[in-house]
Amino acid sequence: MLAAVRPEEEGQASGAQNAIRELGGVFGVAVLASVFSASGGYRTSETFVHGMNAAVWIGAGVVLLGAVASFAIGKTRVAARAEVVQAEPLAEAA
């Protein structure tokens, strides 16, 4: 995330990244706990395993989607920043 912003905006980007990370953790736990309780629970070992399997698979799917999105977004932003950095010395020389 910090590679996508100008150096003078790194503090704001870092704060936003930390806030989003914290919210993601809170909502992730809440959603996966809801999936666990809806699909199973603590009544028996079978219901526990059934609820845990459902929550783990949904969590893995969300992580996979996030990984695909990060690879797709990351390359375009880094390439655009590299072009800007290379163009700056030319502008200063003129």
Buried (B, 14 or more C-beta within 10 A) or exposed (E): BEEBBEEEEEEEBEEEEEEEEEEEEEEEEEBBEEBBEEBBEEEEEEBBEBBBEBBEEBBEEBEEEEEEEEEEEEEEEEEEBEEEEEEEEEEEEE
